[in-house]
Amino acid sequence: MVLHPGKFIALEGIDGAGKSTLVMALVKKMEEAGLPCHATAEPTKNHIGKTIRAILGGEIEGDEKTIAALFLADRLDHLTHSSYGILSLLQGGSHVICDRYYLSSYAYHVPYVSLDWVISANALCAELKRPDITFFIDIPVEVSMKRLSASRNQLDRFENEARISQVRSNYFAAMEKVKEEENIIIIDGCKSPDEVVELLWEKIQELL
């Protein structure tokens, strides 16, 4: 395995967990500490990621198996691209904080494809780079729906109570399955944003 000067930190959780806000708060913490840091997310805003976002938004048609395959392609491009790739950033000494990584695929693509298939399909991504630490920001489904309803003009195809309940269960099943290979820490996302940021920052400082 190639060692990288930068650390790779992933944030996971069901919709409404506050990951995007937390990523930006952590980047600010890094910058205040004088540490180079890059924020990113999946699906990306690059060419494959744009296709995924168009499908999720109902602009173009695509079934669940197609979405799973596109996420894998987007992730590999996200890792390996010579200019914006995660591996290049890490090798250059920048820390990378990512809003979603392959644990999201384990949660969101089941039961449309099997968990074993998703893990196997993403094995190349894991081989290229496992997160140095993954934070799962845990909130109840009812909190997720309340936050989504307050912040969205329109929900995408994943953002309904039944689907989010399934996704949360899938996350816990996946985390149990990969707990020996992955460094995953579960964080109570119902605490105040400041409290959550401090909990995350404490763990990141231990990592650095």
C-alpha positions in Angstrom: 0.0 0.0 0.0 1.3 3.5 -0.9 1.8 5.8 2.0 0.6 9.4 1.6 1.7 12.5 3.5 -1.9 13.7 3.7 -4.7 12.0 5.7 -8.0 11.0 4.1 -11.1 11.6 6.2 -14.6 10.6 5.2 -17.9 11.7 6.6 -20.9 9.4 6.2 -24.5 9.4 7.3 -28.1 9.4 6.1 -29.5 12.5 4.4 -29.9 15.4 6.8 -27.0 14.3 9.0 -25.2 17.7 8.5 -22.2 16.3 6.7 -21.7 19.2 4.3 -21.7 21.7 7.1 -19.4 19.6 9.2 -16.9 19.2 6.3 -16.6 23.0 6.0 -16.3 23.5 9.7 -13.5 20.9 9.8 -11.7 22.6 6.9 -11.8 25.8 8.8 -10.3 24.1 11.8 -7.5 22.7 9.6 -6.8 26.1 8.1 -6.7 27.7 11.5 -4.2 25.1 12.6 -2.0 25.9 9.5 -2.8 22.5 7.9 -3.4 22.2 4.1 -6.8 20.7 3.5 -9.2 20.1 0.6 -12.9 19.5 0.9 -14.7 17.3 -1.6 -17.8 15.2 -2.0 -19.5 12.3 -3.8 -21.1 12.3 -6.2 -18.6 14.7 -7.6 -19.2 17.8 -9.7 -17.2 16.3 -12.5 -18.5 14.7 -15.7 -19.6 11.4 -14.3 -20.9 12.9 -11.1 -23.0 15.4 -13.0 -24.7 12.4 -14.7 -25.5 10.8 -11.4 -26.9 14.1 -10.0 -29.1 14.4 -13.1 -30.5 10.9 -12.6 -31.1 11.5 -8.9 -32.9 14.7 -9.7 -35.1 13.0 -12.3 -33.7 14.9 -15.3 -32.6 11.8 -17.1 -33.5 8.1 -16.7 -31.3 5.6 -15.0 -32.1 2.5 -12.9 -30.5 1.5 -9.6 -27.9 -0.8 -11.0 -26.8 1.9 -13.4 -26.6 4.4 -10.5 -24.4 1.9 -8.6 -22.1 1.5 -11.5 -21.9 5.2 -12.1 -21.0 5.9 -8.5 -18.1 3.4 -8.8 -16.9 5.1 -12.0 -17.2 8.5 -10.4 -15.3 7.3 -7.4 -12.4 5.9 -9.4 -12.1 9.1 -11.3 -12.3 11.0 -8.1 -9.4 9.0 -6.7 -7.1 8.8 -9.7 -7.6 12.0 -11.8 -4.3 13.7 -12.3 -5.5 17.2 -11.4 -8.4 16.9 -8.9 -7.8 13.3 -7.7 -7.8 12.4 -4.1 -4.6 10.4 -4.4 -2.7 13.4 -6.0 -3.9 15.7 -3.3 -2.8 13.3 -0.5 0.5 12.7 -2.1 1.1 16.4 -2.4 0.7 16.7 1.4 -2.9 18.0 1.6 -5.4 16.4 3.9 -8.7 15.5 2.2 -12.1 15.6 3.9 -14.8 13.9 1.8 -18.6 14.1 2.2 -19.4 10.4 1.4 -17.2 7.6 0.1 -17.7 3.9 -0.6 -19.6 3.3 2.6 -22.4 5.3 1.1 -22.5 2.8 -1.8 -22.7 0.0 0.7 -25.8 1.7 2.2 -27.6 3.2 -0.7 -27.3 0.6 -3.4 -28.7 -2.4 -1.3 -31.1 -4.1 -1.9 -31.0 -3.2 -5.6 -27.6 -5.0 -5.8 -26.2 -7.2 -3.0 -23.9 -5.9 -0.3 -21.3 -8.4 -1.3 -21.4 -7.2 -4.9 -21.0 -3.6 -3.9 -18.1 -4.3 -1.6 -16.4 -6.4 -4.3 -17.0 -3.8 -6.9 -15.5 -1.1 -4.7 -12.5 -3.3 -3.7 -10.3 -1.5 -6.2 -11.2 1.8 -4.5 -10.4 0.4 -1.1 -7.1 -0.9 -2.4 -6.2 2.5 -3.9 -7.2 4.3 -0.7 -9.2 3.4 2.4 -10.1 6.4 4.6 -7.7 6.9 7.4 -10.8 7.5 9.5 -14.5 7.4 8.6 -17.0 9.3 10.8 -20.6 8.0 10.7 -22.9 10.9 11.8 -25.9 9.1 13.2 -29.3 10.7 13.5 -32.8 9.1 13.7 -34.9 8.9 10.6 -37.5 11.3 11.9 -34.7 14.0 12.5 -33.5 13.4 8.9 -37.0 14.0 7.4 -37.5 17.1 9.5 -34.2 18.6 8.4 -34.8 17.7 4.8 -38.3 19.2 4.7 -36.9 22.4 6.2 -34.0 22.7 3.8 -35.1 21.4 0.4 -37.5 22.8 -2.1 -37.7 19.4 -3.7 -36.6 16.0 -2.4 -34.7 13.6 -4.7 -35.5 9.9 -5.3 -33.6 8.8 -2.2 -35.1 11.3 0.2 -38.3 9.6 1.5 -38.9 8.0 4.9 -39.0 4.4 3.8 -35.8 4.7 1.8 -33.9 6.6 4.5 -35.0 4.0 7.1 -33.6 1.2 4.8 -30.4 3.2 4.2 -29.8 3.7 7.9 -30.2 -0.1 8.5 -27.9 -0.8 5.6 -25.2 1.4 7.0 -25.2 -0.5 10.3 -25.2 -3.8 8.5 -22.3 -2.7 6.3 -20.3 -1.2 9.2 -20.6 -4.5 11.1 -19.4 -6.4 8.0 -16.3 -4.3 7.4 -15.4 -3.3 11.0 -12.2 -5.3 10.9 -10.9 -3.5 7.8 -12.2 0.1 8.3 -11.6 2.7 11.0 -15.1 3.8 11.6 -16.3 6.0 14.5 -20.0 6.6 15.2 -20.9 10.1 16.3 -24.2 11.3 17.7 -25.4 13.8 15.1 -28.2 15.1 17.4 -25.7 17.1 19.5 -25.3 20.7 18.6 -23.2 21.4 15.5 -20.4 22.9 17.7 -20.3 19.9 19.9 -20.1 17.5 16.9 -17.3 19.5 15.3 -15.3 19.4 18.5 -15.8 15.7 18.8 -14.6 15.2 15.2 -11.7 17.6 15.6 -10.5 15.8 18.8 -10.4 12.5 16.9 -8.7 14.1 13.8 -6.0 15.6 16.0 -5.3 12.1 17.3 -5.0 10.9 13.7 -2.6 13.7 12.7 
